[in-house]
Amino acid sequence: MPKHSLRAPWGRRLTALLAVSLLTLGACSSDDSDLGPSSIAVVEIVTLPNNQTLTNLIPAQTRQLLAVPTNSKGNFIDKAVTWATSNAAAVSVSTTGEITAVAGGSSYIRATAGGQTDSILVSVRYPVGTITLAPATPTLRREATQQLTATVKDTQGATVTGRTITWSSNNAGVTVSSSGLVSVGAATADATAATITATAANAQDGGVTKTGTATVTVSGNAVVATVTITGGTGADAIGFRGNTGSNSSLVATAKSGLGNTITTPITWSSNNPAVAAVDASTGVATFGGGVGAVVISANATGSGNGGADIIGTAAFEVAQNLVSGTLVTAPDMAAGSGYSFAFNPVGNGFTGFGAVTSGGSGDGDLYVIAPGVTNWTTTDNGGSGFVCRSWNSGNGETCTIATAAAGWYRVRLYSWTPAGAVSGMNLTVTGTP
């Protein structure tokens, strides 16, 4: 019976090849006891060169086969070999044993000599039949990405791998990478539709070009990553300062992870309306007359944020406004604590100013912080970020700013810890014309 195998065992192939090289010796062998020296016991098919694959061939590829007849002693017998194929539509074979891949399918190649046969299975891959993309109809926001996958099947419906796929888009606002990653541009308009195409040229398969498509629809802003608050005037984190009832328009800027500005609904809030309230929809902050710490929040909501709120905050301290020449008394300060006032010399027509403290108990120190400085500190050890400080014993402190900068100065009193609390300390700021 013929043998049906993909590849002959290495030992037998080696024996066969050695037998070919010993053709003369084998042909002259005369010590066969069971069969004559010309009787063929086995025919074995091998590839030239050895170990070439015979599976998943591409149409038009060729392989050279060799049939080696041997007698019962393993000696080569020089006999004519006849070649045949079981499926010429898939694989053809020449009279010399050269096979050619024709089209998708498989075939047994048979070699016959002296009444003995051997066969070997050869397969040819089918051309691409269909390409299916998933997801097929994704809806993406601006700046969003989506990985598409292409499932390739041959003309017999079997999933295949190893095919070269080329990706393309028909819209410059929606691009696709060589691996199928779709990216939507930041400026791409809503309702934009783009067709993503995956193409298999099929040239090596001997078939026609095949394509698969997906339709991408753009809808909605990019997802908000950060919200920052700016606006107002003065020397605080967001520069808000004003008299009771005055207001300042704050601006919230929402940006995506790529740093692009996003237009999206913002809801405003304040954690201390008595000091500074803010209109929930417009961002207009109104000074309420109180003093102390305030946190203004801008909450990015709605479609531009992908359903997840992102909140930006601005934390600052509203200080009591000073009037040139008017004495004010600071609230009581526990040891190691402070209290801030604010003065805008240039805004009130002064070129400079002086600050003087007097009266009260304890030991209060005087600090002056310039407009726009937000990283100042005041401590028993002095702190940092100030433009003037006075550390006299008691409450007789003086600071002079000869040439003032535009904006609000922070005039801060601090209770020196070793001396305990400060009570009833007075402060007077006088502008210099």
BELQUIHU-V245129 format. One record per pair of residues at least 4 apart in sequence whose ideal C-beta (glycine too) atoms are under 6 Angstrom apart, sorted by the first residue. I is the first residue (numbers start at 1). GAP is how many residues later the second one is. Records with the same first field share a line. If there is no record, write none. Layout:
BEGIN
I: GAP + GAP
END
This chain:
BEGIN
2: 115 + 117
3: 115
4: 115
6: 115
8: 4 + 5 + 36 + 38
12: 32
13: 33
15: 59
16: 28 + 30 + 52
19: 7 + 49 + 51 + 57
20: 56
22: 4
23: 53
26: 49 + 50
27: 51
29: 8 + 46
30: 7
32: 4 + 5
34: 38
35: 4 + 37
39: 32
40: 29 + 37 + 73 + 74 + 76
41: 30 + 31
42: 28
43: 24 + 26 + 68 + 70 + 73 + 74 + 75
44: 24 + 74
45: 20 + 22 + 66 + 73 + 75
46: 20
47: 5 + 16 + 18
48: 16 + 18
52: 11
54: 68
55: 68
56: 69
57: 4 + 44 + 67
58: 146
59: 42 + 44 + 147
61: 40
62: 36 + 38
63: 36
64: 34
65: 32
67: 14 + 44
69: 8 + 10 + 44 + 45
70: 4 + 5 + 6
71: 4 + 6
79: 34 + 35
81: 30 + 32
82: 30
83: 10 + 14 + 28
84: 26
85: 6 + 8 + 22 + 24
86: 21 + 22
87: 18 + 20
88: 4
90: 12 + 13 + 15 + 16 + 17 + 34
91: 8 + 16 + 31
92: 8 + 10
93: 6 + 16
94: 4
99: 10
101: 23
104: 20 + 21 + 22
105: 19
106: 17
107: 15
108: 11 + 13
109: 11 + 13
110: 7 + 9
111: 7
112: 5
126: 28 + 29 + 30
127: 28 + 75 + 78 + 79 + 80
128: 24 + 35 + 72 + 74 + 82
129: 24 + 25 + 26
130: 23
131: 19 + 21 + 67 + 79 + 81
132: 19 + 80
133: 15 + 17 + 65 + 79 + 81
134: 15
136: 78
137: 78
138: 8 + 78
139: 78 + 80
140: 4 + 6 + 44 + 76
141: 79 + 81
142: 42 + 44 + 46 + 79 + 80
143: 43 + 79 + 113 + 115
144: 40
145: 36 + 38
146: 36
147: 34
148: 32 + 66
150: 15 + 48
152: 8 + 11
153: 4 + 6
154: 4 + 6
163: 37
165: 33 + 35
166: 33
167: 9 + 13 + 31
168: 29
169: 5 + 6 + 7 + 25 + 27
170: 25
171: 23
173: 12 + 15 + 19
174: 10 + 20 + 42
175: 8
176: 6 + 20
177: 4
182: 34
184: 4 + 34
186: 74
188: 4 + 30
190: 29
192: 26
193: 24
194: 22
195: 18 + 20
196: 18
197: 14 + 16
198: 14
199: 12
200: 10
201: 8
202: 5 + 6 + 7 + 8
220: 83
221: 41 + 43 + 83
222: 34 + 40
223: 83
224: 30 + 38 + 76 + 81 + 86
225: 31 + 32
226: 29
227: 25 + 27 + 71 + 73 + 83 + 85
228: 25 + 84
229: 9 + 21 + 23 + 69 + 83 + 85
230: 21
231: 18 + 19 + 20
232: 6 + 7 + 8 + 16
233: 6
234: 5 + 7 + 174
235: 136 + 137 + 172 + 173 + 175
236: 4 + 80
237: 77 + 79 + 137
238: 76 + 78
240: 8 + 45
241: 167
242: 4 + 45
244: 45
246: 41
247: 37 + 39
248: 37
249: 35
250: 33 + 35
252: 14 + 46
254: 8 + 10 + 46
255: 4 + 6
256: 4 + 6
262: 42
264: 36 + 38 + 40 + 41
265: 36 + 37
266: 32 + 34
267: 13 + 32 + 34
268: 10 + 12 + 15 + 30
269: 28
270: 6 + 7 + 8 + 26
271: 24
272: 22
273: 4
274: 14 + 16
275: 13 + 15 + 17 + 19 + 43
276: 9 + 11 + 18 + 42
277: 9 + 11
278: 7 + 18
279: 5
291: 27 + 29
293: 24
294: 24
295: 18 + 20
296: 18
297: 14 + 16
298: 14
299: 10 + 12
300: 5 + 10
301: 8
305: 5
319: 21 + 22 + 23
320: 21
321: 21
322: 19 + 21 + 107
324: 106 + 107
325: 105
327: 99 + 101
328: 99
329: 97
330: 9 + 83 + 95
331: 8
332: 91
333: 4 + 6 + 82 + 89
334: 87
335: 80 + 82 + 85 + 86
336: 81
337: 78
338: 40 + 74 + 75 + 76
339: 74
340: 70 + 72
341: 70
342: 66
343: 66 + 68 + 86
344: 4 + 64
345: 5 + 8 + 59 + 86
346: 58 + 60
350: 81 + 82
351: 81
352: 49 + 50 + 51 + 52 + 80
353: 48 + 76 + 78 + 79
354: 46 + 76
355: 44 + 56 + 74
356: 42 + 72
357: 9 + 38 + 40 + 68 + 70
358: 68
359: 65 + 67
360: 35 + 63 + 64 + 65
361: 62
362: 57 + 58 + 59 + 60
363: 31 + 53 + 56
364: 31 + 49 + 51 + 58 + 61
365: 26 + 49 + 51
366: 24 + 31 + 33
367: 11 + 19 + 22 + 45
368: 19 + 20 + 31 + 41 + 43
369: 4 + 7 + 17 + 41
370: 17 + 35
371: 34 + 36 + 37
373: 12
375: 10
376: 9 + 10
377: 6 + 7
378: 5 + 34 + 36
379: 4
380: 37
388: 11
390: 7 + 8 + 9
392: 4 + 5
395: 30
415: 7
END
